[in-house]
Amino acid sequence: MKSAFITDPGIVRSHNEDSVNIVSNMMGEYMLIVADGMGGHRAGEIASGIAVDHLSERFKNLSSVGNKVDAINWIDENVAIINREIIKYANNNPECLGMGSTLVVAILTNDYLIFGNIGDSSGFVLKNGKLHKVTKDHTLVNVLVDAGDLTPEEAQNHPKKNVLMKALGVIENAELDRFTVDSPVDGIFLASDGLTNMLSTEQIESILADEDLTINEKLAKLVKKCNSRGGTDNISIAYLVKESN
């Protein structure tokens, strides 16, 4: 396996509220994490940092995350702790009230691949050079699309496309949606909406398929392309791919 992650503030925002990491545990199982924070006075980066730091520390010290049910329970238990910690921090620091974070996480073992997400950071699998989105964004426009009030095409450019319906730190019982991928995949790709709002899936695929670039160069090129188009948001990516034979 080859892996890399990157985060960049973009060229509009004054600071970076995203956090990202890839960690492995004693058994060689992998976890990829991207969190996109929100809130003033740098509260967003604190919220996303709480999420990513907590999960990273807990996962890397595991001998194994266990079977699929164990892994889902582990995610749920730790996300509940993170949610409480973000709320507690905001309550103790009034200037941070309203802070929160999206979260997308993927856990890969020899036996299974599972994703969890809350908010609008995205999780994909790579199969035969094509990205397939696994997660579903918790946004107002997605609710409207599901209700038949908007078409997917209308949702793309809707003025409220970034309004979140769910996030960590916003309600007492925040839960991630979980997804299991049963078929073999070539790679796992997580990204904050600073990437997915700027580049199409096909544009991302094209850069990932460039055999002249290293994995780190591919991620750097994705960030550069976002910034060349305006870099309106923080950009974070976590990418794990099978070694080519």
Secondary structure, DSSP 4 states (H G I P E B T S, - for coil): -EEEEEEE-TTTSSS--EEEEEEE-TT--EEEEEEEEE-TTTHHHHHHHHHHHHHHHHHHT-S---SHHHHHHHHHHHHHHHHHHHHHHHHH-GGGTT-EE-EEEEEE-SS-EEEEEESS-EEEEEETTEEEE-S---BHHHHHHHTTSS-HHHHHT-TTTT-BS--BTTSTT---EEEEE-S--SEEEEE-HHHHTTS-HHHHHHHHT-TTS-HHHHHHHHHHHHHHTT--S-EEEEEEEPPP-
